[in-house]
Amino acid sequence: MEKYFNLVFNYKRLLIANILVLLSKCIVILFFKEQFSVFEDYTIAVNLIKYHQYSEFINLGSTAYKLPIYPVFVSIFVYLFDSEALRYAAVAQSVLFFLVPVLMCKITRFFNQEKVGIAAGYLFLLSPAYYFYSFIIEATNIFVPLFLYWIYLYLKIWFRDSGSFKGYIFFSFISGILFLTQVVVIPIAGILILSLLIFKKINFKNLILISFGTVLFYSPWVIRNYVVFDKVIISKTPVWQNIYFGFKDNVQFFDDLKLIPLKRDEALYEMRSEHDEFLYEKVFKNEVRKVTNFEPHFFVKKAVGNFICLWYVPLKYYNDNSLSVLVTRKLYIIILNILTIISLVFLYRRSKLLFYFSLLFFANFTFPYLIGHAANMRFKLDFEWYQLILAAYLSTELIKNYKEEKRII
């Protein structure tokens, strides 16, 4: 049994499996996929190429509705492939997802746990959600590999202090790109960067260098927003829109918090192409005020409902008990959540530092969605890969314990 386990669970076999999955995705995308799901990023990308303006609705002018990295990424394919842009963007996303199992192995090697990385890589390849999400034109597809690459660079500094000036500048550049891809990552990344100084992995001078470099590479977005809108917009404009969205009839988990009827929401949505996002923010804030009067208990209970939708399934899948949803998502996520909890218990006994990091990591990716909404499965996919690493860690620990007991017997 051990012989077959070692035969399958090695890095070369994982790469072969990874290549096969990539090829299967490319075949589906190039020859069988007819339509690709898109969000606002694609519209911005088209307007960027067609009108040379970063805008969702060209009649309303420029936008700060979305962070720039993913729309710019998609715009490359709009420029190169025109009507086939979505198809080749999906191929590129599949290639980027190919890097995820590779980076999992590289990251776990820092902890002398390559088997964990290999097992996590296999779990990633077997994940139905991650497999099919490559076909959706959405930022998660570049955020996940980019974040793992950032963690890899971070651990190089932590374990090896690869402290050349160029190394720190490159890390700052990747940090800036990461922050301009997904705003939710900024708090945890900022804490990790500060931890380099707290745990004496770098000195204060190098912390300033990394911080200054990150701000420098991030700043063009803030400067552009100030020049265009004459106001400081650090990340993006939607705030009250996300809070409002959490009270929608088809999004909110609790029936008594479904305060925004579908007809009212449809009427507001039709106004999006007529009024800019700044006016819209005032509209959404007013809508929330009308249905809640800003009473705290509405927001506390909404947070509970959002938590359920984030860590289980969004409402649109909650009542869907078809075999595909039941097996590939509901049962899958229940098992994964249970394995995550058990693995955290094991991790607490082995490394309290990694245990507390894991809690902080999950809190970072949970709290923002408690405030706004958790209507989309993609929010969970931004960090579900870490659960796969924890599940892989648990499996290797159980196998190790089994071997030790067998030797004693």
N, C-alpha and C positions, 0 to 999 in steps of 0.2 A: 504493500500500500504506500509506504513512504517513498519507494522508488518511483512510482507513478506520480505521486504528488510533486516530487522534486523535478520530474521530467516536464510537467506542465507549468509549474510555478517557477519559471525562470524568465529573465528579461527578454531573451531572444524569442521565446514562444509568445510572450505578450506582444512583442513588436509584430510578429506574424499575424496574430489575431487582430491587432490594431489595423494593420494594412488591409486585411480581408474586410473588416467593417467599413473602412474608408472606401474601398472599392465598391462595396454593396451600396453605400450611400450615393456615390457618384453615378452608378448605373441607374438607380431610382431617379435621381435628380435629372440626369441628362436624357433618359429615354422614357420614363414613365410618369414623372410628375408634371401635371398640367398647370396647376395654380399654386401660388405661394402666398401665405398670409403675410400681410404687411401692416405696419403702424405708421405713425406720423413721420418717422425717420425717412421713409422712402419718398414721401411727398417733398420733404425738405431737400433730399438729395437730388431729385429731378429739377426742382426750382434752382438749385445751386448750379447745376450744369446748364440748364436752359436759359435762365435769366441772370446767372451770376449773382444770385442773392440768396442768403441764408434765410429762407422764408417758408412757412407752411402754406399760407394763403397769400399769393403774390399781390393781390389787390389791397391787402392790409400792410404790406411791407415786411420788414425784417422781424424775426422772432427770436426769443430766448426760451422757447417752450421745451426744447430738448437740448441736452448737452451735445457738443459738436462732434465728438470722435466717431460715433457710429454713423450718423448721417454722412460725414465726409468719407468714411469707409465705403458706404453704399454708393456714393456719388462716383467713385472710381469706376465701378462696374457700369453705372449709367453712362458714363463718358465712353467707356471702351466697347460696351456691348449693346447699348441702346435698349431695344425691346426685349432682349434676352438677359438684361442686367440681373434680374432676380435669380435666374437659373445659375449664373456663374458666381453670384454672391453666395448662394447656398453651397456651391462646390467649395468656395474659399472658406466658408464657415466650417465645413466638414474637415478640411485640412487643418484648420486651427484646433478643432476638437481632437484631431489625431495627436496633438501635442499634450493633451491633458494627461493620459496615462503615463507618457514619458516623463512629464514634470512631476507627477505623483511619485514615481520611482526616484527621481533625482532629489526630491524633497525629503523622502523618508530615509535616504542614504545618510543624510546628516545625523540621523538618530540611530544609525546602524540597524535599520529596520527595513531593508529593501524588500523583504518578503511581504511586508505590509503594503508597500507601494505597488507591488505586482498584483497582489490580491485586490487592492482598491482599483487598479487599472482594469482588471477583468470585470469588476462590479460596474464600473463606469461604462464599459463596452456593452454590458448586458442590460443597462438601464433603458427601458423603453422610452422614457421621457427625454433623456439626453439624445437618444438615437434620432427620434423624430423632430426634435427641436432644431436640429441643423437646417431643416427645411423652412423654418419660419424666419422672416427677416426682422430680427430683433436683437438688441444690444447684448443680451445674455451670451450669445454665441461668440462674441469677442471678449466680453468681460471675464468669463470663467478662465480661459487660457491665459489672459493677460494678468489676472490676479494671481494665478498659480506661478506665473513667471516672476511677478513681483515678490512673492514669498520666497522663491528660490534665490533671487538676488539678495533679499533681506537676510536669509539664513547663511549665505556666503559671508556676509559681513559679521553676523553673530558668531559663527563658528570659526571662521578663518581670518577675520579682520582683513579682508582683501583691500585694505584702505588706501588705494592710490587715488589721487585727485580725479583722474578720469573715471575710475570706478564709482566714486561718490556722485559725480556729475551724471553719469549714465543712470544710476539708481534714481536720482532726482528727476531725470527726464521721464523714465518709466512711471514714476510716481505721479508726475503731472498728467501724463496720458491716461493713467488709471483713474485719477480723480475726475478727469473730463469725460470719462466713459460712464461711470456710475457713482453718483454722489453718496450713496449709502455706505460706501467703503471708507470714506474719509475718516470718521471717528476711530475705527479699529486700526487703520493704517497709521494715523497720527499717534495713537497710544503705543503702537509697536515701535515706531521711530524713536519716540521719547524713551522707551525701554532700553534702547541701545546705550543711552547715556546712563540710565539708572543702574543697569547691570554692568556698567563699565566696559562695554564692547567698543565704544568710541569715546573720544574726548569731546568737550564742549565745543571746541573749534570745528570739529567735523560735523557735529550736530547742526551748528549754524550753517555750515556749507550745504548740507543736505536740505535743510529747511529753506534756505534762501534759493537754492536751485529749484526745488519743487514749486515754490511760489513764482519764481521767474518763468518756468515752463507753463504754469497754469494761468499766469496773468494776462496773456493775449485775449483770452475769453472775457475776462472782467473788463479789460480796457475797451475791447470792441463793444461790449454792452453799454458801457458808459458813453462812448462816442455816439452810438446809435440811438440810445434811449434817454440819455442825459440823466441816468440814475445808476446807482451801484446795484448790480445783480451778480451775486457771487456764484450761484450755480444755475438755477433755472426758475422760471416764473410760477409754475403750478404749486400752490400751497393749499389754499382754500378749496381749489378744485378737487384735490385728493381727499380732503376731509368731507366735502360734500358727497363725493362718490361713494363713501362708506355708508351713507344713509339711503342709497338707492334701493328701490324695490327688488331689483334682480341681483343685488350684490350683498346686502346685509343678511347675516345669518339669523338674527332674531326677528320674529314677525312684528313685534311691537316697536322695532326701530326702523322699519321700512317706511321712512318718513317722506321720501321723494317718489311720488307716483311716476310710472313710466311715461305717461303723457306729458307731464311737466318736464321731465328730463329730455324728452324728444324735442320739445319746444325750445328749450335752452340750447340743445345741441345744434339745432338748425341755425342759431344765431352766431355760431362760431366763425363762419365765413364773412360775417358782417361787422363784427366788433373785435377789436384787438384783445390780446390776452390780459392786458392790464385792467381794462374795463371788466372783462370776464371775471377776474379775481374778485372784484367788488361785488359782482352779481352772485357769485358762489358764496361769498361770505354772508351776504344778505339772506340767501336761501337757507343757509345753516342757522343763522340767527332766528329766522321765522319759525323753523320747525323744532328748534331746541331751546330757544331763548338763552343759549349758552349755559344751560344748567349742567353741572358736572356729571350727574349720574348717566346722562345720555352717552357721554364720551367714554365713561368707564365701561359701561356695558358693551358699547360698540367695540372697544378694545378687546374684550373677551371674545366676541364673535369673530373679529378679525384674526385673533390668535388661532381659533379653531380652523378657519378657512386657510390660513397660511400653513399650519402644521399638519393639516389633513388634506382636504381638497376645497377649492373655491366653490361657492354656492351653485354655480352652473353645472358642476359635476356631482354635487352632494346627493341629489335625487336620481342620478343616472346609475342604475344598477345593471347596465349591459355588461356582458362578459368581458369586453375589452377594458372598460373603465374599472370594473371590479377587480380584475386580475392585475392589469398593468399599472394601476395607480392606487386604488384604495387599499387593497391587500398588501401591495408592495410598500406603501408608505407606512402602514401600521407596523409591519415587520421591521422596517428600517428604523422607525422611531423607538421601538422596543430595544433593538440591538444597540442603538445610540445610547440609551439610558444605561444599559448593562455595561457597555464599553466604558462609559464615564466612571462607573464604579471601579472597574479594573484600573483605569487611568489614575484615579485618585490614589490608589495604593502604590502605583509605580512612580508617578511624577505629578506632584501637586501643582507645579508650575504649568504643565500642559493641561491639567484638569481645569484650573482657573482660567487659562487662556481660552479653552473650549467654551466655558460658560460665557465669557466676555464676547467671544466670537458670535455665538448664537444670539445673545442679547442685542448685539450691534445690528444684526440682520433681521431682528424681530421687532424691536421697539418702533422704528419709523412706520412700519405697516400697521401697528396698533393705533397710531394717530390718524393715519389716512385711511387706506383700504387694503384689502388683500384679495382682490377680485381675479387676479391672474396667477396662473401656475408658475409663470416665469420668475416671479419674486422668489419663490422657494428654490428654483433651480440655480439662482445666483450663489447659493451656499449649500445646496444638498450634497455636492461632491465631498464636502468635509464629513458628512455623515457616512459616506461610503468609506472614507479613510478610517473612521472610528469603527465601523463594522468589520473592516478588514483587520484592524488591530485586534479586535475581540476574537476573531476566528483564529488568528495566529497564536494568541495567548491560550486559547482553549486547546489547540493542537499541541502546544508546548507542554501544558499541564498534563495532557493525556499521555504524552511520551514519557514524562517524568514518572507518572504513576505506573506506567507499564514497566519501566526499568526497576522500580522498587519491588514490584510483584515478581 
